[in-house]
């Protein structure tokens, strides 16, 4: 099963278009059409791996939804891409200040949004922890202890 993407936007056609394209890329997509539903859906299992969030929603502003998501321990680290018609510098600044990881202005390229989703998900995947000890031939390095051995000494 692919990563779960939550799309939050009151424009149903836009949601359907993004959903179709993200599903083609192997993502599982769920949607919400207002802020209240978005907050409820974001904390349900399976939790979204990424949220695409419009700023202008019918009940709550997207900035408020973002603030609440960042305040909730369950959703604090979920990446958020703001997708909005508000493209002024102050709007982008506020979006990043409240916790957005990316900001895309409408009208947008669907392909670009899909690629941005993939890029953010790659960056947020947990990387394999590097081992504390590494051996190179006769050399053994203990990173945590800041020690090095050559031929066991």
Secondary structure per residue as TSV (DSSP state, phi and psi in degrees):
chain	resnum	aa	ss	phi	psi
A	1	X	-	360.0	136.7
A	2	X	-	-76.3	172.9
A	3	X	-	-62.9	150.1
A	4	X	E	-95.1	126.2
A	5	X	E	-114.7	128.4
A	6	X	E	-101.9	121.0
A	7	X	E	-103.4	125.7
A	8	X	E	-120.2	106.9
A	9	X	-	-161.5	144.1
A	10	X	S	-86.2	-5.9
A	11	X	-	-88.8	102.8
A	12	X	H	-62.7	-35.4
A	13	X	H	-64.3	-41.7
A	14	X	H	-64.1	-43.9
A	15	X	H	-60.0	-45.1
A	16	X	H	-62.4	-41.0
A	17	X	H	-64.9	-48.2
A	18	X	H	-63.9	-41.5
A	19	X	H	-59.5	-47.8
A	20	X	H	-57.4	-48.6
A	21	X	H	-69.4	-38.1
A	22	X	H	-69.9	-37.7
A	23	X	H	-65.0	-36.4
A	24	X	H	-60.5	-27.7
A	25	X	T	-88.2	1.7
A	26	X	T	97.2	7.5
A	27	X	-	-86.4	150.9
A	28	X	E	-92.6	128.0
A	29	X	E	-119.6	132.4
A	30	X	E	-123.2	161.2
A	31	X	E	-139.1	159.5
A	32	X	E	-143.4	145.3
A	33	X	S	-109.4	4.7
A	34	X	S	-153.3	168.9
A	35	X	H	-66.3	-39.0
A	36	X	H	-63.1	-46.9
A	37	X	H	-64.6	-35.8
A	38	X	H	-62.7	-45.1
A	39	X	H	-63.4	-40.6
A	40	X	H	-65.7	-46.1
A	41	X	H	-67.9	-33.1
A	42	X	H	-66.0	-25.2
A	43	X	T	-100.5	0.8
A	44	X	S	-87.6	155.7
A	45	X	S	-88.9	140.9
A	46	X	S	-74.4	134.5
A	47	X	-	-70.1	146.2
A	48	X	-	-66.4	145.1
A	49	X	S	-85.7	-18.2
A	50	X	E	-159.4	147.4
A	51	X	E	-122.5	129.5
A	52	X	E	-101.7	117.4
A	53	X	E	-125.8	124.0
A	54	X	-	-78.6	149.5
A	55	X	S	-81.5	-38.2
A	56	X	B	-100.6	93.4
A	57	X	-	-108.0	158.7
A	58	X	S	-67.7	-27.4
A	59	X	S	-111.6	-42.6
A	60	X	S	-127.4	146.2
A	61	X	B	-68.7	146.5
A	62	X	H	-58.9	-31.9
A	63	X	H	-63.4	-37.9
A	64	X	H	-69.3	-40.2
A	65	X	H	-60.3	-45.1
A	66	X	H	-61.2	-44.9
A	67	X	H	-57.8	-45.5
A	68	X	H	-67.0	-38.3
A	69	X	H	-63.4	-40.3
A	70	X	H	-71.3	-25.9
A	71	X	H	-80.4	-21.2
A	72	X	S	-87.1	123.3
A	73	X	T	-57.4	-28.3
A	74	X	T	-70.3	-29.7
A	75	X	T	-119.2	3.3
A	76	X	T	-53.9	-39.6
A	77	X	T	-99.4	5.6
A	78	X	-	-70.9	124.1
A	79	X	E	-64.0	143.5
A	80	X	E	-128.3	127.7
A	81	X	E	-108.3	118.7
A	82	X	E	-83.4	132.0
A	83	X	E	-127.8	107.7
A	84	X	E	-151.7	159.5
A	85	X	S	-79.5	-12.2
A	86	X	-	-84.2	104.8
A	87	X	-	-113.6	7.3
A	88	X	S	-67.5	155.8
A	89	X	H	-57.5	-41.9
A	90	X	H	-62.5	-36.5
A	91	X	H	-65.7	-42.8
A	92	X	H	-65.4	-42.5
A	93	X	H	-60.9	-47.3
A	94	X	H	-61.7	-41.9
A	95	X	H	-56.6	-46.1
A	96	X	H	-69.6	-36.1
A	97	X	H	-64.7	-33.8
A	98	X	T	-84.6	-5.9
A	99	X	T	124.3	8.5
A	100	X	-	-67.9	145.7
A	101	X	S	-93.3	-22.7
A	102	X	E	-154.2	163.2
A	103	X	E	-144.5	119.0
A	104	X	E	-120.7	131.7
A	105	X	E	-97.5	134.6
A	106	X	S	-77.8	145.3
A	107	X	S	-71.3	153.0
A	108	X	-	-136.6	165.5
A	109	X	-	-87.4	123.1
A	110	X	H	-58.9	-41.8
A	111	X	H	-60.4	-40.5
A	112	X	H	-63.1	-42.7
A	113	X	H	-62.5	-43.8
A	114	X	H	-60.9	-41.7
A	115	X	H	-67.4	-38.0
A	116	X	H	-64.3	-40.6
A	117	X	H	-57.9	-48.9
A	118	X	H	-61.3	-41.4
A	119	X	H	-64.7	-44.6
A	120	X	H	-65.9	-41.5
A	121	X	H	-64.2	-36.7
A	122	X	H	-64.1	-40.8
A	123	X	H	-69.5	-27.4
A	124	X	H	-95.8	-2.9
A	125	X	S	-67.1	137.9
A	126	X	-	-65.7	132.1
A	127	X	-	-88.0	155.0
A	128	X	-	-66.5	134.3
A	129	X	-	-68.9	136.3
A	130	X	-	-76.6	144.2
A	131	X	-	-65.3	150.6
A	132	X	S	-68.5	-34.1
A	133	X	E	-115.3	135.7
A	134	X	E	-127.4	138.0
A	135	X	E	-118.8	132.0
A	136	X	E	-128.0	95.6
A	137	X	T	60.7	-117.1
A	138	X	T	-86.9	-4.3
A	139	X	E	-98.6	129.0
A	140	X	E	-125.2	128.7
A	141	X	E	-118.5	128.1
A	142	X	E	-104.3	100.7
A	143	X	T	-64.3	-46.5
A	144	X	T	-63.5	-38.7
A	145	X	T	-91.2	-3.1
A	146	X	T	54.6	46.7
A	147	X	E	-127.4	152.7
A	148	X	E	-134.7	139.2
A	149	X	E	-122.1	142.5
A	150	X	E	-122.0	122.1
A	151	X	T	52.5	40.2
A	152	X	T	80.3	0.9
A	153	X	-	-116.4	360.0
